[in-house]
């Protein structure tokens, strides 16, 4: 999943953007947390368009995030 610069976003980078999230978390919770952590807009947009509305673990977020274009 490339970021704005065309580089692939690592799972560690994604979790840094979501630092402080409590699980289970809704998609809206994740978007809000990413904004609070100053995530790039493309990351926020991908989170907003995740296929599920609730995530039980950081791993479930990463799995869904990796499926977005």
N, C-alpha and C positions, 0 to 999 in steps of 0.2 A: 504494500500500500504506500505509494509515493506521497510525499508531502509537497508543499508548494514549490520547493526547489527541485523536485523530481527525485529526491532521495527517499528511500524506503524508511518508514517510521518503525523503529524497533519496539518490541513489547515493553521494554524498560522505559522508553521515551513516552509511550502512551500512558503507562502507569504513573509517570511523573506528572502528566497533565491531569490525572485523576486522583492525585494524592489527597488523602483525607476523605475519600468516598467511603460510605458505610454500606455494606451489603446485607441483604438484597437492596439493589438500587434501581430506581426507575430511569428510563432514558432521559427524562427531564432533569433528574438529580445529577446525572453524569454531565449533561450539557452545562448546567449551572456550575458544577465543580470545575469543569474544564475552563470555563470563562474566568472563574475566580483565580485559577492557577495560570492565567494568561496564555492559554493554549492558542496556537495559530488558528485563524478562522477556518481553514480547510479541515482541521481536526474537529472543531466544533460542528461544522456542517456534516461531516461523516457520522459523528455521534448522533446528531439529530435525525439522520436517515437510517439508523440501525433497524434491522428487521424485527427485533423483539422490543417490547416495552419495559421488561423487567429482567434484571441480571442478578444471579445469585452470587457470582464470584468475579474477581478480576479476569480470570481465565475465560469466563463466558463472554465478557466484553471483548476481549482480544479475539476470540474466535469469530464473533459477529463482525467486528471491525475489519478483520482480514478478508471478509467476504464482500465488503463494499468496494465499489470501483473507484 
